[in-house]
Amino acid sequence: MTTPLKETLGRYGIWSVGLRSEDPDRRGELAEAAAELEELGYGALWLGGNSSAANAAPLIEATSKVKVGTSIQSIWQHEPDASASAFADLESSHPGRFLLGLGVSHAKRVEQYARPYSALVDHLDGLDAAGVPEDRRLLAALGPKSLRLARDRAAGSIPYLVTPEHTAHAREILGEGPLLAPELGVVPETDPARARALAREFLEIYLPLPNYTNNFLRHGFTEDDLKDGGSDRLVDALFAWGDDTAIRAKIDAFFEAGADHVALQIVDGEPRDALPRKAWRDLASALA
C-alpha cells in the first residue's frame, strides 16, 4: 500500500542543521526562513542533527502546510514515551505536519551504543505502545536489515549520504509502497576543484564513521576511495555540483533510481548551522 506521504510531501525538501537551532535570538530568523521555503515550493523541511519535535514546532507554527521532520532523532537520547507525548501535542495543534525521523546514530558518538538494530526494534515497540502511528515515522536506514524494518514498521526510509545506486537498492528492498526520501548534498560551484574541495571538507566528519563507510563499501567503492578525504569517484557519486543543469541531472538520477522525494542540503563552505537562503532560492529556481 502506498503511503499517503507520497501524495503530500512533494518531490523536493530542504535538509538543514541551521533550521533546528535552539538559540532564542534566532527564532524570528528561523520562522522567516521556514515561511520562505514553503513559498518557494519545498514540500518538507528536514532538521539535521539530533532533532526533536521541540525543534520542529516553531517552524510548523510559522508555516501553513509544509511537513517538518527530524533527520534524525537519536533513539539513544529520546525515550519513546516522551517522543510520543511530543508527537501527540503537535498532532493536536497541527495535524499531519510533523514526521518523526529516527536513527541509531554512531558508536563513536553515543556512549551506550550497543546492538543498534535490536535497540531500534525495541524503540519502535515503545512507540507502538505509546500510540505513534507507523505512517508518521521514518527510519534513517542504510543496510538491508534496517531497510526491511523501515518497510515493515515505518512509512519508509530517509537515508543520509547515499548514492543513486544505494537508492535503487533501497527501493528494491522497500518495494513500491513505502516512502524513500534520501538526502543529497548540493554544492553550488561550477569549478571542479573548488566543488570537490568543498565536498571533501564536508565529508571530513563522516568518513571516520563505519555506518557510512561500510555502506560505501557495500555499494562498489573500495578502501582507496575512502582515503585522502574521498576519491573523485566517491565525491561525484555523493554530491550534486556544477551548473543548474548538472545539479538538476544529479537530482533526477535519484528519482530515476526510485526516490519519491529528495532532501537537498546546501554545501557551500559556510558554517553548518547557517541558513543559506539565497542558495535555497537559486535551487528552487533551478528546479522549477
WOLIN-V362049 format. One record per pair of residues at least 6 apart in sequence whose C-alpha atoms are under 7 Angstrom apart, sorted by the first residue. I is the first residue (numbers start at 1). J is the second residue. Records with the same first field share a line. If there is no record, write none. Layout:
# WOLIN-V362049
I=J + J
This chain:
# WOLIN-V362049
1=177
2=177 + 178
3=135 + 155 + 177 + 178 + 179
6=179 + 260
9=43 + 44 + 67
10=43 + 261
11=43 + 260 + 261 + 262
12=42 + 43 + 261 + 262 + 263
13=42 + 43 + 44 + 45 + 262 + 263 + 264
14=42 + 44 + 45 + 46 + 263 + 264 + 265
15=45 + 46 + 47 + 48 + 263 + 264 + 265
16=46 + 47 + 48 + 265
17=47 + 48 + 49 + 272 + 273
18=272 + 273 + 274 + 275
19=30 + 47
20=47 + 48 + 51 + 55
31=58 + 59 + 62
34=59 + 62 + 63
35=62 + 63
38=66
40=284
43=66 + 67
44=66 + 67 + 68
45=67 + 68 + 69
46=68 + 69 + 70 + 71
47=69 + 70 + 71
48=70 + 71 + 72
49=71 + 72
50=72 + 73 + 74
51=70 + 71 + 72 + 73
52=70 + 73
53=86 + 87
56=68 + 69
60=68
65=97
66=97
67=97 + 98
68=97 + 98 + 99
69=98 + 99 + 100 + 101
70=99 + 100 + 101
71=101 + 102
72=101 + 102 + 103
73=101 + 102 + 103
74=102 + 103 + 104 + 105
75=102 + 103 + 104 + 120 + 123
80=123 + 126 + 127
81=127 + 130
84=127 + 130 + 131 + 132
99=136 + 137
100=136 + 137 + 138
101=137 + 138 + 139 + 140
102=138 + 139 + 140
103=139 + 140
104=116 + 120
106=209 + 211
107=113
134=153 + 154 + 155
135=154 + 155
136=155
137=154 + 155
138=150 + 154 + 155 + 156 + 157 + 158
139=150 + 154 + 156 + 157 + 158
140=157 + 158 + 159 + 160
141=147 + 150 + 157 + 158 + 159
142=159 + 215
143=215
147=157 + 170 + 173 + 174
148=173 + 174
150=156 + 157
151=174 + 178
155=178 + 179
156=178 + 179 + 180
157=179 + 180 + 181
158=180 + 181 + 182
159=181 + 182 + 183
160=182 + 183
161=183 + 184 + 238
162=238
163=237 + 238
164=253 + 254 + 257
166=219
167=254 + 257 + 258 + 259
168=257 + 258
171=258
179=260
180=259 + 260 + 261
181=259 + 260 + 261 + 262 + 263
182=259 + 262 + 263
183=262 + 263 + 264
184=239 + 262 + 263 + 264 + 265
185=239 + 240 + 264 + 265 + 266 + 267
186=239 + 240 + 241 + 264 + 265 + 266 + 267
187=195 + 239 + 240 + 241 + 266 + 267 + 268
188=241 + 242 + 268
189=195 + 241 + 242
190=241 + 242 + 243
195=241
196=235
198=268 + 269
199=235
200=229 + 230
203=229
204=229
207=213 + 226
225=231 + 234
240=247 + 250
241=247
244=286
248=287
